[in-house]
Amino acid sequence: MTMFEVQLFAYGQHFHFIFIQAEDMEDAEEQVNILNSIDSDVSFQLTGNTK
């Protein structure tokens, strides 16, 4: 598994970077979509960086 960097935006401003563990980029995108469906005030976006 690979760690994918995700940028977190809250209320229109960059807030933090987090890492999610996923099998591949497609899996990471699915996880980010799930995170985005939780709260409309918070937005998650893959940066493309891995760790």
C-alpha positions in Angstrom: 0.0 0.0 0.0 1.1 3.6 -0.7 0.5 6.7 1.3 -1.2 9.5 -0.7 -1.0 13.1 0.3 -4.4 14.9 0.6 -4.8 18.6 1.0 -7.6 19.7 3.4 -9.5 22.9 2.8 -11.9 24.3 5.4 -14.2 27.2 4.8 -12.4 28.1 1.6 -8.9 28.2 3.0 -6.0 25.7 3.0 -6.0 24.1 6.4 -3.8 21.0 6.5 -2.2 18.1 4.7 -3.0 14.5 5.7 -2.0 11.2 4.2 -4.3 8.3 3.4 -3.3 4.7 2.8 -4.5 3.2 -0.5 -3.7 0.4 -2.9 -3.4 2.8 -5.9 -4.5 6.2 -7.2 -8.0 5.0 -8.1 -8.5 3.7 -4.5 -7.2 7.0 -3.1 -9.6 8.9 -5.3 -12.5 6.8 -4.0 -11.5 7.4 -0.4 -11.2 11.2 -1.1 -14.7 11.2 -2.6 -16.1 9.5 0.5 -14.4 12.1 2.7 -15.9 14.9 0.6 -19.4 13.5 1.0 -19.2 13.7 4.8 -19.3 17.6 5.2 -19.9 20.3 2.6 -17.8 22.8 4.6 -14.7 20.7 4.4 -13.0 19.7 1.1 -10.3 17.1 0.4 -8.1 17.0 -2.7 -5.4 14.6 -3.8 -2.1 16.4 -4.4 -0.5 13.6 -6.4 2.4 13.2 -4.0 3.1 9.9 -2.4 5.1 8.8 0.6 
